[in-house]
């Protein structure tokens, strides 16, 4: 009888390599967008199946499940960023299963936050709010206030989309309180620093300017401008997306010339990253430009947006 091959034995070094690879892919995602690194990350994710099927010492089982969950959560995020929503949802499901096996409630909450963001991109507010609420239920059992801040800020954005000013501002206040309550964060939540809190505060205000009262744009602009100025090249995607919201704030305020200047910079930056989310962020800006007074600057920016959309449709997914 032919001898059966012995199962691969998972050691600490394998987990350290997996965690280091996830950190490296996460940095690429922040800087260049999910479309840039999705394919190699998916290939790496397929290879890691050998780890899950291997022989794992009991003392390493939870760490392995956590590391694999983190990897699949990131893969799902890059799939979303590349416009592959259904694939993203499947990867989120795998990540959630692994996070539950690891007993990591903070990671489960982060997965729910990211699923919710996919629905917000689609402007499916009910689905987004349901995900964020499940995230809140999970994070109550976790150790990090930072995750609570992320969830509350995104709930605020969802309520702003629904034109509920009271709920949006209440959750925005909760986000600020949770952020101030603790600085510790897991690897998947460390991106959310003061810049991101400012960016989300400005984003919620800009959304309220669209759905409730244009005067919210005045409150949005300083937060968005501060965040844009503070983002470095390692956070190019966040900077570009926030610039689009800043351009929207200026357009709603009636300063079309400044909206055109900032919007042109945002589109220039968006050309350097691989993220479909820029196109979604540009829709309210287009609407504000079309609904506002006609101007040469506004028409030029609308032309730039149309050209960017055409280029995005023609380009490879990556």
C-alpha positions as CSV (number, residue, x, y, z in Angstrom):
1,X,0.0,0.0,0.0
2,X,1.3,3.4,-0.9
3,X,2.2,5.5,2.1
4,X,0.0,8.6,2.6
5,X,1.9,11.9,2.6
6,X,2.3,13.5,6.0
7,X,0.2,16.7,6.5
8,X,2.1,20.0,6.4
9,X,3.0,21.1,9.9
10,X,2.3,24.7,10.7
11,X,5.0,26.4,12.8
12,X,5.3,29.9,14.3
13,X,7.5,30.9,11.4
14,X,4.7,30.2,8.9
15,X,2.3,32.4,10.9
16,X,4.9,35.2,11.1
17,X,5.4,35.0,7.3
18,X,1.6,35.1,6.7
19,X,1.1,38.1,9.0
20,X,4.1,39.9,7.4
21,X,2.7,39.3,3.9
22,X,-0.7,40.6,5.0
23,X,0.9,43.8,6.3
24,X,2.8,44.3,3.0
25,X,-0.4,43.8,0.9
26,X,-2.3,46.2,3.2
27,X,0.3,48.9,2.6
28,X,0.0,48.4,-1.1
29,X,-3.7,48.6,-0.9
30,X,-3.6,51.9,1.0
31,X,-1.2,53.5,-1.4
32,X,-2.2,52.2,-4.8
33,X,-5.8,50.8,-4.4
34,X,-7.2,47.3,-4.4
35,X,-7.1,47.0,-8.2
36,X,-3.3,47.1,-8.0
37,X,-2.8,44.2,-5.6
38,X,-6.0,42.1,-5.8
39,X,-4.8,39.5,-8.2
40,X,-1.5,38.7,-6.4
41,X,-3.3,38.8,-3.0
42,X,-5.9,36.3,-4.3
43,X,-3.1,34.0,-5.5
44,X,-1.4,34.2,-2.1
45,X,-4.8,33.6,-0.4
46,X,-5.3,30.4,-2.5
47,X,-1.8,29.2,-1.5
48,X,-2.5,29.7,2.2
49,X,-5.2,27.0,2.0
50,X,-2.4,24.6,2.8
51,X,-2.0,26.2,6.2
52,X,-5.6,25.7,7.1
53,X,-5.4,22.0,6.0
54,X,-2.1,21.5,7.8
55,X,-1.3,20.0,11.1
56,X,-1.6,22.9,13.6
57,X,-0.5,22.7,17.3
58,X,-3.4,23.6,19.5
59,X,-1.5,26.6,20.9
60,X,-1.3,28.1,17.4
61,X,-4.9,27.3,16.1
62,X,-6.4,30.7,17.1
63,X,-3.5,32.7,15.8
64,X,-3.7,30.9,12.5
65,X,-7.5,31.4,12.2
66,X,-7.0,35.1,13.1
67,X,-4.2,35.6,10.5
68,X,-6.2,33.9,7.8
69,X,-9.3,35.9,8.6
70,X,-7.3,39.1,8.4
71,X,-5.9,38.0,5.0
72,X,-9.4,37.2,3.6
73,X,-10.8,40.4,5.0
74,X,-8.1,42.4,3.2
75,X,-8.7,40.3,0.0
76,X,-12.4,41.1,0.2
77,X,-11.6,44.8,0.6
78,X,-9.4,44.8,-2.5
79,X,-12.1,43.0,-4.5
80,X,-14.6,45.7,-3.5
81,X,-12.0,48.3,-4.5
82,X,-11.6,46.6,-7.9
83,X,-15.4,46.5,-8.5
84,X,-15.8,42.8,-7.8
85,X,-18.6,43.1,-5.3
86,X,-19.9,39.5,-5.3
87,X,-16.4,38.1,-5.0
88,X,-15.9,40.5,-2.1
89,X,-18.9,39.3,-0.3
90,X,-17.8,35.7,-0.6
91,X,-14.4,36.6,0.8
92,X,-16.0,38.5,3.7
93,X,-18.0,35.3,4.5
94,X,-14.8,33.3,4.7
95,X,-13.1,36.0,6.8
96,X,-16.1,36.0,9.2
97,X,-16.1,32.2,9.6
98,X,-12.4,32.2,10.4
99,X,-12.6,35.2,12.8
100,X,-15.5,33.4,14.6
101,X,-13.3,30.3,14.9
102,X,-10.5,32.4,16.3
103,X,-13.0,34.0,18.8
104,X,-11.8,37.5,17.6
105,X,-14.8,39.8,18.1
106,X,-12.9,42.9,17.1
107,X,-12.0,41.4,13.7
108,X,-15.6,40.3,13.3
109,X,-16.7,43.9,13.8
110,X,-14.2,45.1,11.3
111,X,-15.5,42.6,8.7
112,X,-19.0,43.9,9.3
113,X,-17.8,47.5,8.9
114,X,-16.2,46.7,5.6
115,X,-19.2,44.9,4.3
116,X,-21.3,47.9,5.3
117,X,-19.0,50.2,3.3
118,X,-19.6,48.1,0.3
119,X,-23.3,48.7,0.7
120,X,-22.8,52.4,1.3
121,X,-20.9,52.6,-2.0
122,X,-24.0,51.1,-3.6
123,X,-26.0,53.6,-1.5
124,X,-27.9,50.6,-0.1
125,X,-28.4,52.3,3.3
126,X,-30.6,49.7,5.0
127,X,-28.1,46.9,4.3
128,X,-25.2,49.1,5.4
129,X,-26.9,50.0,8.7
130,X,-27.7,46.3,9.4
131,X,-24.0,45.4,8.9
132,X,-22.8,48.3,11.1
133,X,-25.3,47.3,13.9
134,X,-24.0,43.7,13.8
135,X,-20.5,45.2,14.0
136,X,-21.5,47.1,17.1
137,X,-22.8,43.9,18.7
138,X,-19.5,42.2,18.1
139,X,-17.3,45.1,19.2
140,X,-19.0,45.3,22.6
141,X,-17.3,42.0,23.3
142,X,-13.9,43.2,22.0
143,X,-11.1,45.3,23.6
144,X,-10.7,48.2,21.2
145,X,-12.5,51.5,21.3
146,X,-11.0,52.4,17.9
147,X,-13.3,49.9,16.2
148,X,-16.3,51.4,17.9
149,X,-15.3,54.8,16.5
150,X,-15.0,53.5,13.0
151,X,-18.5,51.9,13.2
152,X,-20.1,55.0,14.7
153,X,-18.6,57.3,12.1
154,X,-19.9,55.1,9.3
155,X,-23.3,54.9,10.9
156,X,-23.3,58.7,10.9
157,X,-22.6,58.6,7.1
158,X,-25.4,56.2,6.5
159,X,-27.9,58.3,8.5
160,X,-26.7,61.4,6.6
161,X,-27.5,59.6,3.3
162,X,-30.9,59.0,4.7
163,X,-31.2,62.8,5.5
164,X,-31.5,62.1,9.2
165,X,-29.5,65.0,10.6
166,X,-30.2,64.2,14.3
167,X,-29.0,60.5,14.0
168,X,-26.0,61.4,11.8
169,X,-24.7,64.0,14.3
170,X,-25.4,61.8,17.3
171,X,-23.3,59.0,15.8
172,X,-20.6,61.4,14.8
173,X,-20.4,62.5,18.4
174,X,-20.2,58.9,19.5
175,X,-17.3,58.3,17.1
176,X,-15.4,61.3,18.5
177,X,-16.0,60.1,22.0
178,X,-14.9,56.5,21.2
179,X,-11.8,57.7,19.4
180,X,-10.8,59.8,22.4
181,X,-11.4,56.8,24.8
182,X,-8.6,54.7,23.6
183,X,-5.6,54.7,21.2
184,X,-4.9,51.0,21.0
185,X,-6.0,49.4,17.7
186,X,-5.7,46.0,16.0
187,X,-3.7,45.9,12.7
188,X,-6.9,46.0,10.6
189,X,-8.1,49.2,12.4
190,X,-4.8,51.2,12.7
191,X,-5.5,53.2,9.6
192,X,-8.2,55.1,11.5
193,X,-6.3,57.9,13.0
194,X,-7.0,61.6,13.6
195,X,-6.9,62.2,9.8
196,X,-9.5,59.6,9.1
197,X,-11.7,60.9,11.9
198,X,-11.5,64.4,10.3
199,X,-12.1,63.0,6.9
200,X,-15.2,61.1,8.1
201,X,-16.5,64.2,10.0
202,X,-16.2,66.3,6.9
203,X,-17.7,63.5,4.8
204,X,-20.8,63.3,7.0
205,X,-21.2,67.0,6.9
206,X,-20.8,67.1,3.1
207,X,-23.4,64.3,2.8
208,X,-25.8,66.3,5.0
209,X,-25.2,69.3,2.8
210,X,-26.5,67.2,-0.1
211,X,-29.4,65.7,1.7
212,X,-30.5,68.2,4.3
213,X,-29.1,71.7,4.1
214,X,-26.2,73.1,1.9
215,X,-25.0,75.1,4.9
216,X,-23.4,71.9,6.3
217,X,-20.8,72.4,3.6
218,X,-19.3,75.3,5.5
219,X,-18.7,72.9,8.5
220,X,-17.4,70.1,6.2
221,X,-14.7,72.1,4.4
222,X,-12.2,72.7,7.3
223,X,-12.3,69.0,8.4
224,X,-11.8,67.7,4.8
225,X,-9.0,70.3,4.1
226,X,-7.1,69.3,7.2
227,X,-7.4,65.6,6.4
228,X,-6.2,66.1,2.8
229,X,-3.2,68.2,4.0
230,X,-2.2,65.5,6.5
231,X,-2.4,62.4,4.3
232,X,1.0,61.3,3.1
233,X,1.8,59.3,-0.1
234,X,1.4,56.1,1.8
235,X,-2.4,56.9,2.0
236,X,-2.9,58.1,-1.6
237,X,-6.3,56.5,-2.0
238,X,-7.7,58.1,1.2
239,X,-6.3,61.5,0.1
240,X,-7.9,61.2,-3.4
241,X,-11.3,60.2,-2.0
242,X,-11.2,62.9,0.6
243,X,-10.3,65.5,-2.0
244,X,-13.4,64.6,-4.0
245,X,-15.5,65.2,-0.9
246,X,-13.7,68.6,-0.4
247,X,-14.4,69.6,-4.0
248,X,-18.1,68.7,-3.3
249,X,-18.1,70.9,-0.2
250,X,-16.8,73.8,-2.2
251,X,-19.3,73.2,-5.0
252,X,-22.2,73.1,-2.6
253,X,-20.9,76.3,-0.9
254,X,-21.0,78.0,-4.4
255,X,-17.2,78.3,-4.8
256,X,-17.0,76.5,-8.2
257,X,-13.6,77.8,-8.9
258,X,-12.1,76.2,-5.8
259,X,-14.2,73.1,-6.4
260,X,-12.7,72.8,-9.9
261,X,-9.2,73.2,-8.6
262,X,-9.5,70.6,-5.9
263,X,-11.6,68.3,-8.1
264,X,-8.9,68.4,-10.8
265,X,-6.2,67.4,-8.2
266,X,-8.5,64.6,-6.9
267,X,-8.9,63.2,-10.4
268,X,-5.2,63.4,-11.1
269,X,-4.5,61.5,-7.9
270,X,-7.3,59.0,-8.7
271,X,-5.6,58.2,-12.0
272,X,-2.6,56.9,-10.0
273,X,-4.6,54.4,-8.0
274,X,-6.8,51.5,-8.9
275,X,-10.1,52.0,-7.1
276,X,-13.7,52.1,-8.4
277,X,-14.7,54.0,-5.3
278,X,-13.5,57.3,-6.8
279,X,-16.2,57.0,-9.5
280,X,-18.9,56.6,-6.8
281,X,-17.6,59.6,-4.9
282,X,-17.7,61.8,-8.0
283,X,-21.5,61.3,-8.6
284,X,-22.6,63.8,-6.0
285,X,-20.0,66.3,-7.2
286,X,-21.3,66.0,-10.8
287,X,-24.9,66.5,-9.5
288,X,-23.8,69.6,-7.5
289,X,-22.0,71.1,-10.5
290,X,-25.0,70.5,-12.8
291,X,-27.5,71.9,-10.3
292,X,-25.4,74.9,-9.5
293,X,-24.8,78.1,-11.6
294,X,-23.1,77.4,-14.9
295,X,-19.5,78.5,-15.2
296,X,-16.4,77.7,-17.3
297,X,-14.7,76.1,-14.3
298,X,-17.6,73.9,-13.6
299,X,-18.0,72.8,-17.2
300,X,-14.3,72.0,-17.4
301,X,-14.4,69.9,-14.3
302,X,-17.5,68.0,-15.6
303,X,-15.4,67.2,-18.7
304,X,-12.5,66.0,-16.6
305,X,-14.9,63.7,-14.7
306,X,-16.3,62.3,-18.0
307,X,-12.8,61.7,-19.3
308,X,-11.8,59.9,-16.1
309,X,-14.9,57.7,-16.3
310,X,-14.1,56.7,-19.9
311,X,-10.5,56.0,-19.0
312,X,-11.6,53.8,-16.0
313,X,-13.9,51.8,-18.2
314,X,-11.2,51.2,-20.8
315,X,-8.4,50.3,-18.3
316,X,-7.6,46.8,-17.0
317,X,-8.9,45.6,-13.6
318,X,-5.4,44.6,-12.4
